[in-house]
Amino acid sequence: MNAQRFDWKDFLKKVAVIAVPVALQNLLTTTGSMVDTMMIASLGKTEVGAVGLCAQFSSLMFSCYWGFVGGGMLFFSQYWGAKDDDGINRSYGLTLTCMLTVAFIFFALGLFFPETVMRLYTDKESIQAIGVEYLRIVAFSYPLMVLSMAMASLLRSTERVTIPMYGSFIAVGVNIVLNWVLIFGHLGAPALGVRGAALATVIAQSVSVCVVAVLAKRNGHPYLFALRRHFRWNGELLRSYFRKCFPILMNEILIGVGNMVINVVLGRQPEEAIAALAVFRTLEGLIIGFFAGFSNAASILVGKEVGAGNIDLAYRRAWRLVYLCQGIIGAVGLLVILLHTPILNIMGMTGDSFSIAFGMIVIFCLVAIIRMGNWTQNDTFRAAGDATFGTVLEIVFMWAMLIPCVWLTGMVWKLPTLIVFACCYIDEPIRYGMMQVHLFRGKWIKPVTPEGQKALQGWRPPKRAKA
C-alpha cells in the first residue's frame, strides 16, 4: 500500500457523494435561519437580539447531546465498514436514548424556567421579556430537533446522505412560509411576532422528522426502524460505548458551558453589538454548515476504513481531508467577505450594528481556516476511535486561555466588542500545530471492531511522498 499512488479521482468522488448532500442540507437550514433573521429584523433590533440569545441556549443543548452524536457516528461508521448489522442497531438505540434524555431536560428548562435562562444570557430587560415569549414555544421543537439529528447521523453513517437533505429542504420551505404567515399575520392569521417565528420552528421540525421517516421507510433502510433490535444492549456494549463517548461528551459539555460564559460576556455588550452578534451567528452557521458536510465526509470515510481494517487507506485519506476542508472553508469565507454589504443590509444591519457585524465576519473568516482544520482533525480522530486527544486539548486551552481572556477584556477592562470577540479564537493556532503532530504520528487510529484491531497490529504510518 505504501508504494501505491493515492487515487485522487476515487477519493474526491467519495467525498462529494457524502459531503455535497450534507453541505446542501446545512446550507438550506442556514438559509432558513437567515430568512428568519431578516423577517425578525423588520420587527426591531431588540427582537433580533432576543431570538439570537435564545439560539445560544439551543447551542448549549447541541453541545450537550453532540457528544453522543460523535460517539454514535464512531460506532455507526466502523460497524458499517465491518458490516456488523447488530452493532449498528444496538449503538443507534443507545445513542438515541441518550440524545433524547438531553433534549427533554432542555425542553423542561425552556418551558418552565425561561426567565432564568434569559437572565443568565443578558442583563437587558427588554431583550429578556421578548426572549421568554419565544423560548416558551420554541422549547417544544427541542425533542423533535434532536430526533431528527439522531436519524440523520445514522443515515449519513450508512451512506444514505440524501434522505436528510430532502427532509431539510421541505422543512426549510415550510418554516419560511409559516414565518411569513405567523410573524406578520398574512392569510388571515394573527400577527404573532417572535412567537410566530417560534411556532413556525416547531411545525417545521415536526415536518422534518416525518419526511425523513417516510423517505427512509420507502428506501427500505435496514436499521432506522429495527426497533426491537435497538435496545438489546449488553454490558460489553455499554462499557465500550460510554468509554468512547465520555471524552467526547465531556468535551462538548465543557465547551458548551465555556461558550455560555462567552455568550454571557457578549450578552452584556451594547444592544447594537448584541444584534450584530445575532446576525453574525447566522452567517457563521452558513459557513460552518457548508463546511460540516466535508467534516462529516472525513468522519465517515476514515471511520469506515478503520472499521473494515484498511488502516493505511484511512490514514492516507485523513490528512488529505484536513487540507481539503481547509481550502474549501477559505474559499467560502472569502465569498462571504466580498458579499458582506448586501447580506448585512438585507438582514437589517445599519450604523454601529453594521460595523460590528462586518468586523466579526472579517475576524472569523481570517481564523476559520485554522479553526476548521482543528475541527476536521478532531472529528477524524474521533471516527477512528481516539476521542481523547483533541478533546483534552480543546478543554484545557478554552478554560486556561480563552475564557480568562474573554472575561478580562469584556467584564473587567470593558474593551471594545471586537477585541472581546477576537479573544474567542486566541487558542486556535497553538492547538492546530499540536493537532498536526498527532495527525501524522497516526496514534489516533484505535479501532472498535475485530477487523480493525487485527489490521492495526504492527502498522506504522506510511510516508507522505506518494501523493
HUPE-V229791 format. One record per residue. D_CENTER is the distance of its C-alpha to the mean C-alpha in Angstrom with 1 decimal. Layout:
d_center->D_CENTER
d_center->D_CENTER
This chain:
d_center->34.4
d_center->34.6
d_center->37.2
d_center->35.4
d_center->33.7
d_center->30.1
d_center->29.7
d_center->27.5
d_center->28.3
d_center->27.1
d_center->24.1
d_center->22.9
d_center->23.7
d_center->21.6
d_center->18.6
d_center->19.2
d_center->19.7
d_center->16.2
d_center->14.3
d_center->16.0
d_center->15.5
d_center->11.8
d_center->11.8
d_center->14.3
d_center->12.5
d_center->9.5
d_center->12.4
d_center->14.3
d_center->11.9
d_center->11.6
d_center->15.4
d_center->16.0
d_center->14.4
d_center->16.7
d_center->19.6
d_center->19.0
d_center->19.1
d_center->22.2
d_center->23.9
d_center->23.3
d_center->24.4
d_center->27.8
d_center->28.3
d_center->28.0
d_center->26.0
d_center->26.2
d_center->24.5
d_center->21.7
d_center->21.3
d_center->21.4
d_center->18.7
d_center->16.5
d_center->17.1
d_center->16.5
d_center->13.0
d_center->12.6
d_center->14.0
d_center->11.4
d_center->8.7
d_center->11.1
d_center->11.1
d_center->7.4
d_center->8.4
d_center->11.5
d_center->10.6
d_center->7.7
d_center->10.8
d_center->12.5
d_center->10.0
d_center->10.3
d_center->14.0
d_center->14.5
d_center->13.4
d_center->15.7
d_center->18.5
d_center->17.9
d_center->18.0
d_center->20.8
d_center->22.8
d_center->22.3
d_center->23.8
d_center->26.6
d_center->27.2
d_center->27.1
d_center->26.7
d_center->27.5
d_center->24.9
d_center->22.1
d_center->23.5
d_center->23.9
d_center->20.5
d_center->18.8
d_center->21.1
d_center->20.3
d_center->16.5
d_center->16.9
d_center->19.4
d_center->17.4
d_center->14.3
d_center->16.8
d_center->18.6
d_center->15.8
d_center->15.4
d_center->19.2
d_center->19.4
d_center->17.3
d_center->19.2
d_center->22.4
d_center->21.4
d_center->20.6
d_center->23.7
d_center->26.2
d_center->25.3
d_center->23.7
d_center->26.3
d_center->25.4
d_center->21.7
d_center->22.7
d_center->25.3
d_center->22.9
d_center->20.7
d_center->23.7
d_center->27.5
d_center->28.2
d_center->29.9
d_center->29.6
d_center->25.8
d_center->25.9
d_center->28.1
d_center->26.1
d_center->22.8
d_center->24.7
d_center->25.7
d_center->22.3
d_center->20.6
d_center->23.4
d_center->22.7
d_center->18.9
d_center->18.8
d_center->20.1
d_center->17.0
d_center->14.9
d_center->16.5
d_center->16.3
d_center->12.6
d_center->12.0
d_center->14.8
d_center->13.4
d_center->10.1
d_center->12.6
d_center->14.9
d_center->12.5
d_center->11.6
d_center->15.4
d_center->16.3
d_center->14.3
d_center->15.6
d_center->19.0
d_center->18.8
d_center->18.9
d_center->16.1
d_center->18.1
d_center->18.3
d_center->14.8
d_center->15.3
d_center->18.6
d_center->17.3
d_center->14.9
d_center->17.8
d_center->20.2
d_center->18.1
d_center->17.3
d_center->21.1
d_center->22.0
d_center->19.9
d_center->21.5
d_center->25.0
d_center->24.8
d_center->23.6
d_center->26.7
d_center->28.9
d_center->27.8
d_center->27.1
d_center->30.4
d_center->32.5
d_center->33.2
d_center->35.0
d_center->36.8
d_center->33.8
d_center->33.9
d_center->32.1
d_center->29.5
d_center->27.6
d_center->24.3
d_center->25.2
d_center->25.3
d_center->21.8
d_center->20.6
d_center->22.8
d_center->21.6
d_center->18.0
d_center->19.4
d_center->21.5
d_center->18.9
d_center->16.6
d_center->19.9
d_center->20.6
d_center->17.4
d_center->18.1
d_center->21.7
d_center->21.2
d_center->19.0
d_center->21.5
d_center->24.5
d_center->23.4
d_center->22.5
d_center->25.9
d_center->27.7
d_center->26.2
d_center->27.6
d_center->24.5
d_center->26.0
d_center->23.5
d_center->21.7
d_center->24.9
d_center->26.7
d_center->26.6
d_center->29.7
d_center->28.1
d_center->24.8
d_center->26.4
d_center->29.0
d_center->27.6
d_center->29.9
d_center->30.1
d_center->29.2
d_center->25.9
d_center->25.0
d_center->26.0
d_center->24.1
d_center->20.9
d_center->20.8
d_center->22.1
d_center->19.2
d_center->16.5
d_center->18.2
d_center->17.2
d_center->13.5
d_center->13.8
d_center->15.9
d_center->13.6
d_center->10.7
d_center->13.4
d_center->15.3
d_center->12.6
d_center->11.7
d_center->15.4
d_center->15.9
d_center->13.6
d_center->15.6
d_center->18.7
d_center->17.7
d_center->17.1
d_center->20.5
d_center->22.1
d_center->20.7
d_center->21.6
d_center->25.1
d_center->25.5
d_center->27.7
d_center->26.7
d_center->26.5
d_center->23.8
d_center->21.8
d_center->22.0
d_center->21.1
d_center->18.0
d_center->16.9
d_center->17.5
d_center->15.8
d_center->12.5
d_center->12.9
d_center->13.8
d_center->11.1
d_center->8.6
d_center->11.2
d_center->11.2
d_center->7.6
d_center->7.5
d_center->10.7
d_center->10.0
d_center->7.2
d_center->10.2
d_center->12.2
d_center->10.1
d_center->10.2
d_center->13.8
d_center->14.4
d_center->13.4
d_center->15.5
d_center->18.4
d_center->18.9
d_center->18.4
d_center->20.7
d_center->23.4
d_center->23.3
d_center->23.9
d_center->26.6
d_center->28.3
d_center->27.9
d_center->27.0
d_center->28.4
d_center->26.6
d_center->23.2
d_center->24.0
d_center->25.3
d_center->22.2
d_center->19.8
d_center->21.2
d_center->21.6
d_center->18.0
d_center->17.0
d_center->19.5
d_center->18.8
d_center->15.1
d_center->16.6
d_center->19.2
d_center->17.1
d_center->14.9
d_center->18.3
d_center->19.7
d_center->17.1
d_center->17.3
d_center->21.1
d_center->21.1
d_center->19.3
d_center->21.9
d_center->24.7
d_center->23.9
d_center->23.0
d_center->26.3
d_center->26.2
d_center->22.5
d_center->23.2
d_center->26.5
d_center->25.2
d_center->22.7
d_center->25.7
d_center->25.6
d_center->29.1
d_center->31.0
d_center->29.3
d_center->26.0
d_center->26.0
d_center->26.9
d_center->24.4
d_center->21.5
d_center->22.8
d_center->23.1
d_center->19.5
d_center->18.5
d_center->21.0
d_center->20.0
d_center->16.3
d_center->17.3
d_center->19.9
d_center->17.7
d_center->14.7
d_center->16.5
d_center->16.9
d_center->13.5
d_center->11.7
d_center->14.6
d_center->13.9
d_center->10.3
d_center->11.9
d_center->14.7
d_center->13.0
d_center->11.2
d_center->14.7
d_center->16.5
d_center->14.7
d_center->15.4
d_center->18.9
d_center->19.5
d_center->19.2
d_center->16.7
d_center->18.9
d_center->19.5
d_center->16.2
d_center->15.4
d_center->18.9
d_center->18.8
d_center->15.7
d_center->17.1
d_center->20.6
d_center->20.0
d_center->17.9
d_center->20.6
d_center->23.6
d_center->23.0
d_center->20.2
d_center->20.7
d_center->24.5
d_center->24.4
d_center->22.4
d_center->24.6
d_center->27.8
d_center->27.2
d_center->26.0
d_center->28.0
d_center->31.0
d_center->31.9
d_center->30.5
d_center->29.7
d_center->28.4
d_center->24.9
d_center->23.9
d_center->25.1
d_center->23.1
d_center->20.0
d_center->20.8
d_center->21.1
d_center->17.4
d_center->17.2
d_center->20.5
d_center->19.6
d_center->17.6
d_center->20.8
d_center->22.3
d_center->19.5
d_center->19.3
d_center->22.9
d_center->22.7
d_center->19.9
d_center->22.0
d_center->25.0
d_center->23.2
d_center->21.9
d_center->25.4
d_center->27.1
d_center->25.3
d_center->25.4
d_center->21.8
d_center->23.1
d_center->23.7
d_center->24.1
d_center->24.2
d_center->26.5
d_center->30.3
d_center->30.2
d_center->27.7
d_center->29.6
d_center->32.9
d_center->31.8
d_center->30.4
d_center->33.9
d_center->35.6
d_center->32.8
d_center->32.5
d_center->30.1
d_center->31.8
d_center->32.8
d_center->30.7
d_center->33.8
d_center->33.5
d_center->30.9
